[in-house]
């Protein structure tokens, strides 16, 4: 048992050793950093339920818990995109998606 325990890696170390997983880790970090910029611009009741989503070549996603929250995020979208641009991110679009289940 001790030998096996010695060979196990922490998750962050394992992710950083694999190029594909390292890229995924970097994208997750970027998504969280973007969310840290826009979260203060959201109404507190909304911010508590919105989650950062994936970043890819087409843009970044925010995950809303329901259609009403998604509609409010879409209203705030220009303001959120501008805040990201001011922080140096090239923003093509913020996608708003309703989380299922």
N, C-alpha and C positions, 0 to 999 in steps of 0.2 A: 504494500500500500504506500509506503513512504516514497519508493522510487517513482511511482505514478504521480504522486502529488508534486514531486520535485520537477516533473516535466510539464506540468500544466502552466499555461500562460494566462495572465490577466487578459480580459477581453480587449482592452485598448491596445495591449501589446500585440495580440494576435491580429487585430484589425490593421495595425500599422505595418505589419510584416507582409501583408498580401496586397498587391497593387489595386486590385478591384475593390477589395474591402476598404482599403485606405481612401480611395476615391469616394466611396459611400459615406465614410466617416467625415470626410471634408465637406460633402454636400449637406450632411445633417448639421454640422457645425455652422455652415453658412446660413442654413434655414433658420436656425435658432438665433443667430446674430441679426438677421433681418427682422425676425419677430421682436427682438429686444428693441429695435428702432421704432417699429410701428405700434407696439403694444400701448405705449403711453398716449397715443393718439386715439385710441378706441375708448368708447364709454366704458366705465368700470364693469358694469353688468354684462356687457358684451365681451370684454377682454377676458373675463373669467372662464368663458366657454369656447373661445377660439383657440385653435392650435396651429402651429406652423406645419406646413406640408412640404412636399418635395420641391427641390430646385432642379431644373434641367435646362436644356438649350432653349426651350420656348418661354421660360419664365419661372415664376415661383407661385406656389399655391398656399392659400389660407383655407383651413378646414373649419366649417361652421357646423354647429349642432343641428340646425334646422333651416328651413326656407326663410323665415323672418330674419334670422341673424345673417344669413347670406345676403339678403336684400340690403340690409344696413351696411354690410361690408362693401357691397358694390357701390353704394352711395359715397362711401369714404375712400374708395379706390384711388381717385386722382390725388387726394391729399397724401395717402400712404405711399403712392409711387413717387411723388415729389420728395417726400422725406427720405426715401431710399436713394434717390438721385443725389440729394444734398450730402449724403454720407458716402458717395462715391460708387454706388452700384449702378451698373447699366441695367435699366429696367425696361424690358419690352412689355411686360404685362404681369399683373398679379391675377392669378386665376382664383376664383372663389368656388369651393366645392362643398356640398353638403355631405357630411359624414353619414353613412348608412349604418344602422344598427347601433 
